[in-house]
Amino acid sequence: MMNKNNISHIKSEDNLLSINWALMNNCNYKCKYCHSDLNSGSIKSPEYNIVVVFVKKIIKHCQQLNLTPYFEFGGGEVTLLRYFNELIELIHKNDGLISIISNGSKSLDWWKANAPYLGGVSLSYHVNDIKDNNHFINVAKILEQSKNTRLHINVMMDPERFSDCLFFAKKLKKEIRCSIALQPLYEGFGHGGITKKYIYTLEQEKEMQAFRGRADNKNLPEPRAYLDVTYLDGSKKTLSTFDLLITDNVNFIGWDCYAGIESMVVTFSGEIYRAWCMQDGPIGSIYDEIITLPTTSTRCRTKICQCGADISAKKVNTTLLKHYQNSIETKYIE
C-alpha cells in the first residue's frame, strides 16, 4: 500500500488542458446521497451560443500552448441537454477529447448515434433510482463495442444496499469488459465540499478496495485517470485517482496544487474555479469576454480531495521536500 508520508510529487503526464464542466443541474434521478444542487433543475443551463464561444476560446488557448482540450461533462444528467449532441460533435470536429458522466438512461439509439464522439464514458449505477438494470447493461455493451470509447462504471455503494450493489457489480464484470469501481459515498457531495465518508464495515472497505473490472483490450488513452506518483527516494509508481481515493490518501493540505493551470472546473452557473474544492474563489466565468487563468499554484487547504478531476491535478508535497532538504543540510553541516 502507498505510504502517503513519503510522496513528493503526484502528476499526470498527459499533454492536456482539462475542463471539468457541470453543464446542467437537471436530472431524472433524485439520489438520496446527491444534494439537490445536482439534480433539482434550479439553475438554467447556458444558451448554446454562449457555450460555443467559450469552447472556441478554450480550443484556441490550447492550440497556442500545444495542448489538447479535454472536456469532461457532468451534471445533473448531461445527456438530457437539448443541444448536447451538437456540442460534442463540435468539440470532436476540432480535435478535442470528450468524456461524460451519465446514469445511462438515454435510449440505446442515442448511445449508438453519439458513441463515435465520446472518448470516455463513466456510467454511474444508482441502485435505488435505476429503472431497468438490463437497459444499463445494454448501454454498457454498446460502449464496450465502441472502438473509440473508453468505458468505466462506478457502482455507487449505498451502505444500506451494499450486497445488492456488489451483486450487480459482479454481474457487470462477468458480462462487460471495462474498468469497474465500487465507489464509496461521501457526505456533502454536491454542496460546497465533502465532509466525511459514509460508514462502511471493515469487510466492505476491503471489498471496495480489491474489486476491479476486466481489461477491455482497447488501445486507447485514459486521460488523467492514471498518475505518476514519485516518492522521496526517487522511486515511482503509477496509480489511478481511484487508488488514491479508495485508500483514503486524498488529504493534500499544505501541498502545492496546480489545479487552475493544467485544469479547471465550470459550475452550473458558468463560474470557473481552479477545482471543485472551490478554494480561492472563482477565477472567471464562461460569460466573460476575456478569461484570465492562474499561472501559479495554490496551497491546498481542503481536507478531502474527492473528485477525480481535482485529484489528477499536479501536486507537490512542498513541506516534506523542505524538511528533507533541511535534514540533508544539517547532516552535511555536522
N, C-alpha and C positions, 0 to 999 in steps of 0.2 A: 504493500500500500504506500501511496505517496506520503512523504514527510513534508508537510507544507512549511515547516520551520526552516527547511534548508533550500527552499526555492528562491532563486534570484530573479528570474525572468519568466514571463508567460507571453507567448507571441504567436499569432497566426502568420504564416509565410505567404498567404495569398496576396496577390497584387490587385487588391480590390478596394473600392470605397463602398462600405455597407450602409444602406439606408433602410432601417427597420421602421416600417410605416404602419401605424394603426389607422387604417383608411376609413373605417366606419364602425360605430358602436351599436349597430343593429344586429341582432342575432335571432335565429329561430329556436335556439336553446336558451334556457334560463338556469344554468347550472348553479347549484347552491354555493359552490366554492368560488364562483366568479362574482365580483362586485357588479352592481347594476351599471356602473360606469362602462362596463364592457359589453353590455347587451340590451340596454334599455331603449336605444334609438333616440336618446335625448339630444344628441348633437347632430346637426345637419352636415352631411358629407359635402366636401368641397365640389364645386362645379367642375365639369370635365376640362374646360378651357384653363382653369387655374392649375389643375393637376398637370396638364400638358406643359404649361410654361415652366413649372418647377422641374419637371422631369427633364426637359430640354436643357435647363440650366445645369443640372447635375451631370448630364451626359457631356456637355461642353467642358465643364470643370474637369471631368475625368479624362477627356481627350487631351487637355492641356498638361495633365500630370502623368499621362500614360498609364492610367488606371482603368479597370473595368468596373462599371457601376453594377452593384449587386442590390437589387430591390427585394426586400423581404416584407411581404404584405400580410397583415393580420387584422383582427377585428376584436369583437364582432365576427361576423361571417362574411368575409370579403366577396365570396362568390355570389352574394345577393346583390351586390352593387350593380346598378343598371349599365354602367359603361365599363365594367371591369374587363370584359373580353377585348374591347378596343384598346384599353390601356396596356394590357400585357402584350398585345400584338405590336403596338408602337414601340415598346421597350425592346422586344425581341428583334425587330427590324433594325434597331440602332445598336445591335450587338451588346445589349445589356443582359444581365442574368436576372432571372425571376424565381423567387421561392415564395410559397404561400403556406399559411397555416389554415386548415379547414377542418370542419367536422364531417366533410364528405357527403353532405346531404343532397347536393345538387344531383340532377339526373345523370344517368350513365351516358346519355348522348352529350351532355355538357362536358363531361370529363374527356370523352373521346375527341371532341372538337378542339379542346383547349390544351390538352396534354402536350402537343408539339411546342407550345410556348413556355412550358414550365420546366425549368431546370431542376427544381426541387419542390417536393410537396411533403409537408408534415401533417399527417392526418391525426386528429385527436379523437380518441374514443371516450365518450362520456356515458357511463353505464346507466345513469338514471334518466337521461334525456333522449337517448338514441331511439329512433322509431323502428329500425329494421337492421338487425345485425347482418343479415345476408346482403343487403344493399351495401353496407360498409365494406364487406369482403369483396364484393364485385367491383366496387370503385378501386379498391386496393389492387385487384388483379389487372384492371386497365392500366394503372400507373406502373405496376410491375412490368407490364409488357411494353411500355413506352421506352424506346431506346435512349431518349434524351433526358429522361426524368429520373432523378434520384428520390426514392421513396423512403420516408421514415414514418413510423407510427408511434405516437405517445398514447399509452393506455393510462388514463388519469385514475390513480389508485385511491378511490374512496375507501377510507379505513372501515366503514360500516359494511361495505360490499367487496372487501378485498378478495375473497375467494372467487366471487363471480368475475371480477376483473382479471384475476390470474388465469382462470379457466379460459376466458376469451383470448387472452394473450397467447396461451399455449396453442389454441386453435389457429390463430393468425400465423404463428411460427410454423405450424405444420403445412399451411396452405399457401403462404406468401413468402417469397424471398425478398426480404428487406430488413433494415435495422428496426428494432422494436425496443422501446424503453418503458419500464414500469415507472411512471412519473409520480414522484411524491407531491403532495399538495401542500400549499403554504397559506397561512392566514395573511390577510391584507393584500391578496393578489388582485391587481387591477385598481387599487385605490391608494396611490401615492407611496407605495413602499411595502415590502414584505416584512412581517414581524417575526413569525416563527413557523416551523414546520408542524403539520398535523402530527398527532401522536400515533406511532406505529409500534408494534411489538418488535423485539429483537429479531425474531424469526422473519417477520415481514420485511424488516430492514435488509436482512441478508438476501431474501428473495429478490428485492428490488435491485440490489447491488449486483447480483450474479446474473440476472436474466438478460439475454441478448437475442436478437433475431438471427436470421441467416444471411450470408453474403449473397448479393444479387448478381455477382459476376459481371457487372456493368463497368466499363472503363470510363467513368465519369468523375469530374471533380466534386469535392464535397466542401464547398466554400465555407470557411471559418468554423467548420464542425470539429476539426482536429487542430490541436495546438502543440507547438514546441515548448516543452517545459524544461528550463535549464536550472540545474542545481548549483549550489555554491562551489562544489568541487569541479565544475565544468561538465559533468555528465548531463545527458539529455534523455528525455522520454517524450513520446508522442501520446498525448491523452486527449480525449474528447471533452467538450464542455460538460457533457453529462457525467463523465467520470469524476470531474471536479465537484459537480453538484451533488451526486448521489453519495459521495464520501464526505460531505459537509466541509469541503475545502474551498469555500467561496466567501470567506471573510477577508477582504483585502484592505482593511482600514490601515492607513498610513502609507500604502503603496502609491507610486505614481501611475496614473491611469491615462491612456492615450485615446479614450473614447472622446469623440468630437473632432479628432484629427483623422483617424482612419475609419471612423464610423460615426453615425448619428441616428437619432430616432425622431420620428414625427408623430405627434399626438393626434387624436381625433379632431381637435380644433385647428390643426395645422401648425402648432408651435413646434419649433425644432429645439431639441435638447442634445446634450452630449450622449446621454444614456437614459435608461428607464428609471434609474435611481433619482433622476432629475436634480441632482445636486448642482449647484452653481446657477440654477435658473435657466430660462430659455436663452438660446443664442440666436434666435431669429424666427421667422415664420415663412411658410410657403407663399404667403401673400406679399412678402417684402419684394420690392423691386430689385434691391441689392442684398445679397446674403453673404455675411462675413463669418467664416468658420474659424474656430480657435487654431492657434499654431503652437501652443504649449500644452503640456499635460496638466492634469489636475490631481490633487492629493485626495485619495479615497477617504470618505467619511461614512460609508454605508456598510452596515453590519452583514447583510446578506445580499450577494450579487446573484440573483436568481435567473435572470433572462440570458439565454444563450448568446444573444447579440451583445450584451454587456460583458459577459464572461470572456468572450473571444477578443475583446479589445486588448491591445498590448498593455502589460502591467510590469512594473519594475519594483522589486522589494528594496526600496532605497534605504530604509532603516537598517535592514540586515546587511546590505553591502557596505554601508558606512561603518557599522560595528565591526565587520570583518576586516575592512581596510585599516581601521584604527588598531585592531588587535594585532594585525601584521606589523604596523608601525611600531607598536610597543615592543613586540618581540625583537625587532631589529635594534631598537634603542638599547634594550637590555644587553 
